Amino acid sequence: MNKEKLKEELIKKYKQHAKKNGFRLNPDKNIVDSIIDLQIKNKEEKGEFYCPCRRVTGNKEEDKKIICPCVYHKEEINKFGHCHCFLFVK
């Protein structure tokens, strides 16, 4: 799958996830594109779509928590109005 097609699929997936959970994908296309480009780079280099704002430790079990959407995003959105990397917003 080419990078643009993959990016479209991830955006669609994240929009659905956001809608289902009562928040939304950041309306700033540049921010979304940058975050997803970094996730794709993480997939190519580290094997998963890790959140670019989190440090990959190399411990597979621990790193599962930071595969986007990470386990922290809902709490961050509730507390700050956005997740740490600004992919999702209230």
N, C-alpha and C positions, 0 to 999 in steps of 0.2 A: 504494500500500500504506500502511495506517495505521501509526502509530508503534508501537503495541503488537504488531501482527503482525510488523513488521520486527524489533522487539526479540526476540520469540520465535524468529524464524528465525536471528538472529545467535547467540543462546544455544545453539540446537541445533547450529549450525555449529561454534561454539567448543568445545562439549562433545565433539563427534566428533573435532575436531582434537586436543584434549587427550588423549582416550582413545587415539587412534592413536599418539601420541607419548610415552605413559607418564607423563603428569601429569594434572591435573584443573582444572576451572574452580573458581575460588574458591567455597567453600561458603557464604560470606557473601553472601546475596542483595542486600543493600543496596549492597555494594561493586560487585557485578556490574552492578546496575541503573544506578548512577551512572556507571560507566565506559562502558557501552553508550549511555546517554543522551548523553554527551559525544561519543562516536563518531558518533552520528546527527546531532548538531549540526555536527560537522566535515564530514560528508557533505553536509548542506544548505548550509553556508557555503563549504566549500573543495573539494567535489567527490569526496572519498574518505573512507573510514572510518579516518581517521588515529588512531593511538594518542593519547589525550589527554595522556599524560605526555611526549610528544615535541614539539619545536618544529617547526612547518611552515615551511620556508624559502622556499617559492615556486618552488624548482628541482624541476620534476616528476620528473626522473631521480633526484635525491637523496631526494626525499620518498617515492618508491615503497618505500623501506626501512622506512618507519614506518606503512605501512598494516597494520592489525591482521589477523592476527598478524604483528608486525614481525620483522625479521631478527634482532633482538637477544634475543627472548624465551627461546629454548631455552638459550642460554648463561647468561642471568640466572637461569633456574630451576635449572640445574645448580649455579651458583655460590652463589646466595642462598636457594634454595628457593621463589622466586616471581619473576615478571617485574616490571619496574619499576613498573607501575601496579597490580599485584596481581590482574590478571584471571585469570592462570594460576598455580597453585601445585603443589608436589610432592605 
